Structures are given as C-alpha cells and as structure tokens.
Amino acid sequence: MRRLAVLAPLALVAGFAMPAYAGSISIEGRGEVTAKPDTAYVTSGVTTQGATAREALDLNTKAMADLLAALKESGIEARDIQTSGFSVSPNYVYSDARDENGYSLPPKIQGYQVSNTVTVVVRQLDGLGAILDKSVTVGANTINGVSFDVADPTALYNEARKAAFADARAKAELYADVAGSKLEEINSISETQGFNQPQPAPMYARAQAADAGSVPVESGELSFAINVSVQWELADTSK
C-alpha cells in the first residue's frame, strides 16, 4: 500500500507535464510552367578521309576553316563557338582470309579519318534554319544534334515554386480538415528541380540545291518544374 501511495502522485504530475502530441503532416506539391526557348545549341563538324593521316587532316583543316568562317558571317560570336571533339583514327579493312593455322588475318589499315566538331550557341532562333543550311553548304557533313534552352530560367522557376507550394498547401489543408485539425507553423521546406526539353535528333548532311530554302526548324516549348516537400505542425485539437 505504501508503494501505491507514492506512485499515484508521480503519475498525476507526469500527466500535467506532458501535453498531448499534436503531430505533423508532410505533403509534396508540384508546379510546372512552360515557355518558348530563346537559345539553341548545335554540334556540327567535318569528317574527312585520306590515304595518310596528314592528308586527312589537311582536308579537314580547310573544311573546318570554311565552316567557322561561315558561322561567324552568320552572326555567331567567337565566344559562342567551342571545339567539342577532335579525333584521328585509321580505317581498317577486314578479310575473311585465314592463315595456315586457320586463324583470321589481322585487319589492315587503309587510309585515315579525321573528325572535328564544334558546339555553337545560337541566340537568335529565327536564323537557326539558315545557319544549319549554310553549315552544310560550306562542308559540314555531320550535325550531331540540336537542343534548345532558355538562357535565364530564374523567373520561370520562381513561378513554378509558387505553384508547387500552393499545390502542397491545398492538399495539406484538405488532409488537416478531414482529420479535424488545422495547419500551424512550417517545420521544413525542400525542393527538387525538373527540366524537360525536346531531345536532340541527329541530322546528316545531304546534297541540296543552291537555291533551296532554309532548313525547317521547330523549337516547341520547354517545361520547367519544381517539386516541393513541406512539413507543417498540426494544431492540438485536444485542448
């Protein structure tokens, strides 16, 4: 009996010292905005063949000089042209012939190939088709891809952030209302960015008439998305 008399007051004190736990809620929201691109990236170049590496390189050097000059004449600034690839490689010829032991003969080198590519930033999209056309005309025989971008997406992401937070709050208020509670202070906010753009498609040079029109180009729209996770405290409804 003495022991029970001591424990009862302790339990009563503990009950007053530890208020009911109100809990919290974590909700994810998503905001997305679209915009037309204002910048394009083009990777183009020249691949040449020669009996020797020197011959292939000389041919390539001349063709690349013509390509770079054409790009600058089209209004592309030097700061927007960057070498992105260069290679010299032998061309191998394989044979079905075998030696006296039945093993395949090693391949033989028959000439060399030189490839040189540059990545170009095009800031005036209305001239992109003409630039592609002119690049092929002066000797570019490979265009690896065209991709699009928005030079400064800061404002777009900020709009997506507002939409993402509003989405998260709307869902959190719904859950809190169903649970008979209300949202209180925010404990944490975290975000991840998402960016969706048309994938670059390889383009290969083809002979065209001198009076052919510019290459048709469609830039479409880009999507800028923000995913946000927000945690709120829930009001203590036990009071």
C-alpha positions in Angstrom: 0.0 0.0 0.0 2.9 2.3 0.7 4.2 1.8 -2.7 0.9 2.6 -4.4 0.6 5.8 -2.4 3.9 7.0 -3.7 3.3 6.2 -7.4 -0.1 7.8 -7.7 1.1 11.5 -7.3 4.0 10.8 -9.7 1.6 9.7 -12.4 -0.6 12.7 -11.8 2.4 15.1 -12.1 3.6 13.4 -15.3 0.1 13.8 -16.9 0.3 17.6 -16.5 4.0 17.8 -17.5 3.5 16.1 -20.9 0.9 17.7 -23.2 -0.9 15.7 -25.9 1.2 15.4 -29.1 -0.5 17.3 -31.9 1.6 15.7 -34.8 2.7 17.0 -38.1 2.0 16.4 -41.8 4.3 16.3 -44.8 3.0 16.9 -48.3 4.5 17.1 -51.7 3.5 19.7 -54.3 4.4 20.2 -57.9 4.5 23.3 -60.0 5.2 23.5 -63.7 5.4 26.3 -66.3 6.2 26.2 -70.0 8.0 28.7 -72.2 9.3 29.0 -75.7 13.1 28.6 -75.9 15.3 31.5 -76.8 18.6 29.7 -77.3 19.8 26.7 -79.3 22.9 24.5 -79.1 24.2 22.9 -82.3 27.0 20.4 -82.6 28.3 20.2 -86.1 31.5 19.3 -87.8 33.5 17.8 -90.6 34.7 14.3 -91.2 37.4 13.7 -93.9 39.2 10.7 -95.3 42.7 10.5 -96.7 45.4 8.0 -97.7 47.5 9.3 -94.8 46.7 11.0 -91.5 48.4 14.1 -92.8 46.2 14.2 -96.0 43.0 13.6 -94.0 44.0 16.4 -91.5 44.8 18.9 -94.2 41.4 18.3 -95.9 39.7 18.6 -92.5 41.5 21.8 -91.5 40.5 23.6 -94.7 36.8 22.4 -94.4 36.7 23.5 -90.8 38.1 26.9 -91.5 35.4 27.4 -94.1 32.7 26.2 -91.6 34.0 28.6 -88.8 34.1 31.5 -91.2 30.5 30.8 -92.3 29.3 30.6 -88.8 30.9 34.0 -87.9 29.5 35.5 -91.1 26.0 34.3 -89.9 26.4 36.4 -86.8 27.7 33.8 -84.4 30.2 35.4 -82.0 33.6 33.8 -81.3 32.6 33.2 -77.6 29.7 31.1 -78.8 31.8 28.6 -80.8 33.7 25.9 -78.9 35.6 22.9 -80.1 33.9 19.9 -78.6 35.5 16.9 -80.4 38.6 16.0 -82.4 39.9 12.6 -83.5 42.3 11.0 -85.9 41.7 7.3 -86.5 42.8 4.6 -89.0 40.3 2.9 -91.4 40.6 -0.8 -91.0 39.8 -3.3 -93.7 38.9 -6.8 -92.5 39.3 -10.0 -94.5 37.7 -13.4 -94.4 41.1 -15.0 -95.3 42.8 -17.2 -92.7 46.4 -18.2 -92.1 47.8 -21.8 -92.4 46.6 -22.5 -88.9 43.0 -21.4 -89.6 43.2 -18.1 -87.7 41.7 -14.9 -89.1 44.2 -12.5 -90.5 44.6 -9.2 -88.7 42.9 -6.1 -90.3 44.9 -3.8 -92.5 45.0 0.0 -92.3 43.6 1.5 -95.5 43.6 5.3 -95.0 42.7 7.6 -92.1 39.8 9.5 -90.9 39.8 12.9 -89.1 36.8 14.3 -87.4 36.5 17.8 -85.9 33.3 19.2 -84.2 32.3 22.4 -82.7 29.3 23.3 -80.4 27.7 26.5 -81.3 25.3 28.7 -79.3 22.6 30.3 -81.4 20.9 33.2 -79.6 18.7 34.3 -82.4 16.4 31.3 -83.2 14.8 32.9 -86.3 18.2 32.4 -88.0 18.8 28.8 -86.9 17.5 27.2 -90.1 19.7 29.4 -92.3 22.7 28.6 -90.1 22.1 24.9 -90.5 21.7 25.2 -94.2 24.8 27.3 -94.6 26.9 24.9 -92.5 26.1 22.0 -94.7 26.7 24.1 -97.9 30.3 25.0 -96.8 31.3 21.5 -95.9 29.8 20.4 -92.5 28.8 16.7 -93.2 27.6 15.8 -89.7 25.3 17.7 -87.4 25.1 15.6 -84.2 22.1 17.3 -82.7 20.1 20.4 -81.9 18.9 21.2 -78.4 17.0 24.2 -77.0 17.1 26.1 -73.8 16.0 29.3 -72.0 19.1 31.5 -71.3 17.8 32.7 -67.9 15.0 30.4 -66.4 15.1 32.2 -63.0 11.7 33.8 -63.3 10.2 30.6 -64.7 11.4 28.5 -61.8 10.1 31.1 -59.3 6.6 30.8 -60.8 6.9 27.1 -60.6 7.9 27.4 -56.9 4.8 29.4 -56.1 2.6 26.9 -57.9 4.3 24.0 -56.2 3.8 25.5 -52.7 0.2 26.4 -53.4 -0.4 22.8 -54.5 1.2 21.3 -51.4 -0.7 23.7 -49.1 -4.0 22.9 -50.7 -3.5 19.2 -50.2 -2.3 19.7 -46.7 -5.3 21.8 -45.7 -7.6 19.1 -47.1 -6.0 16.4 -45.1 -5.9 18.5 -41.9 -9.6 19.4 -42.3 -10.5 15.7 -42.8 -8.5 14.9 -39.6 -10.3 17.7 -37.7 -7.2 19.8 -37.3 -5.6 22.9 -38.8 -2.2 23.8 -40.2 0.2 25.7 -37.9 3.9 26.5 -38.3 6.0 25.1 -41.1 8.8 22.8 -40.0 10.7 22.4 -43.2 10.6 23.0 -47.0 12.7 21.2 -49.6 12.6 21.2 -53.3 13.9 19.4 -56.4 14.0 20.9 -59.9 12.8 19.3 -63.1 13.6 20.3 -66.6 12.1 18.8 -69.7 13.2 19.6 -73.2 12.9 18.1 -76.7 15.7 15.5 -77.2 18.3 16.4 -79.8 17.9 14.5 -83.0 20.9 13.5 -85.2 21.0 15.3 -88.6 23.1 14.2 -91.5 24.2 16.3 -94.5 22.5 15.8 -97.8 23.2 17.4 -101.1 20.8 20.3 -101.7 20.2 22.7 -104.5 21.9 26.0 -104.2 18.6 27.9 -104.1 17.0 25.6 -101.5 15.2 27.3 -98.6 16.5 27.3 -95.0 16.2 24.1 -93.0 12.8 24.0 -91.3 13.2 24.1 -87.5 10.5 23.8 -84.8 11.6 24.8 -81.3 8.4 23.8 -79.4 8.2 24.6 -75.7 10.2 23.7 -72.7 8.8 22.7 -69.3 10.3 24.0 -66.0 9.1 22.1 -62.9 9.6 22.3 -59.2 8.7 19.5 -56.7 8.4 20.7 -53.2 8.0 18.8 -49.9 6.6 20.8 -47.0 6.0 19.8 -43.4 3.5 21.6 -41.1 2.7 21.2 -37.5 -0.9 20.3 -36.8 -3.0 22.2 -34.3 -3.6 20.4 -31.0 -7.3 19.7 -31.1 -7.3 18.0 -27.7 -7.4 21.4 -25.8 
